[in-house]
Amino acid sequence: MEISTVQFQENFLKIIDEVRSFRNEVIITKNGRPWVKLVSFRDKERKSFIGSLTGVGKTEADLSNSFEDEWESDGLP
């Protein structure tokens, strides 16, 4: 879609909402020549949350064994 700066000034909120909702782009022209391109920030592919923390943590011991040491208490029942 291509619009002039005057059209953009008159309808900028509607245009911005359309770009974000439909992930399209708008070329804004000045004096009939392309001046700026408006694109959605969400154009990058989202990474899945599942597996995103792989390799971040570290296991210090075998978690399948039961705890044999007593833990200190903060005095609460």
C-alpha positions as CSV (number, residue, x, y, z in Angstrom):
1,M,0.0,0.0,0.0
2,E,1.3,3.4,-0.8
3,I,0.0,6.7,0.6
4,S,1.1,10.3,0.8
5,T,2.3,12.1,3.9
6,V,-1.0,14.1,3.9
7,Q,-3.1,10.9,3.9
8,F,-0.9,9.4,6.6
9,Q,-1.3,12.5,8.8
10,E,-5.1,12.4,8.4
11,N,-5.4,8.6,9.2
12,F,-2.3,7.6,11.1
13,L,-4.0,5.8,13.9
14,K,-6.1,3.7,11.6
15,I,-3.1,3.0,9.3
16,I,-0.8,2.0,12.2
17,D,-3.6,-0.4,13.6
18,E,-3.9,-2.0,10.1
19,V,-0.2,-2.5,9.7
20,R,0.0,-4.1,13.2
21,S,-3.1,-6.3,12.8
22,F,-2.5,-7.6,9.2
23,R,1.3,-7.4,9.2
24,N,1.3,-5.5,5.9
25,E,3.6,-2.6,5.1
26,V,2.8,0.9,4.0
27,I,5.1,3.1,1.8
28,I,4.6,6.8,2.7
29,T,5.4,9.1,-0.1
30,K,6.5,12.7,-0.1
31,N,6.2,14.7,-3.3
32,G,5.2,11.5,-5.1
33,R,8.5,9.7,-4.2
34,P,8.9,6.9,-1.6
35,W,10.0,8.5,1.7
36,V,9.5,5.9,4.5
37,K,8.2,2.4,5.0
38,L,6.0,1.5,7.9
39,V,6.2,-2.2,8.9
40,S,4.9,-4.2,11.9
41,F,7.4,-4.8,14.7
42,R,6.1,-8.4,14.9
43,D,7.5,-9.4,11.5
44,K,10.2,-11.5,13.2
45,E,9.3,-15.2,13.7
46,R,8.5,-15.9,17.4
47,K,10.5,-18.6,19.0
48,S,8.6,-21.3,20.8
49,F,8.7,-21.1,24.6
50,I,9.1,-24.8,24.9
51,G,12.8,-25.6,25.0
52,S,13.8,-22.0,25.1
53,L,15.7,-22.4,28.4
54,T,17.6,-25.5,27.4
55,G,21.2,-25.3,28.6
56,V,20.5,-22.3,30.9
57,G,20.5,-24.2,34.2
58,K,22.9,-26.7,35.7
59,T,22.1,-29.8,37.7
60,E,24.5,-30.2,40.6
61,A,23.5,-33.7,41.8
62,D,21.3,-36.6,41.0
63,L,17.8,-35.4,41.7
64,S,16.3,-38.9,41.7
65,N,18.0,-39.8,45.0
66,S,16.1,-38.9,48.2
67,F,17.5,-36.3,50.5
68,E,19.3,-37.8,53.5
69,D,20.7,-34.6,55.1
70,E,18.5,-32.6,57.4
71,W,17.8,-29.1,56.3
72,E,17.9,-26.1,58.5
73,S,14.6,-24.5,59.4
74,D,13.7,-20.9,59.8
75,G,11.8,-21.7,62.9
76,L,8.4,-22.0,61.4
77,P,6.3,-25.1,62.1
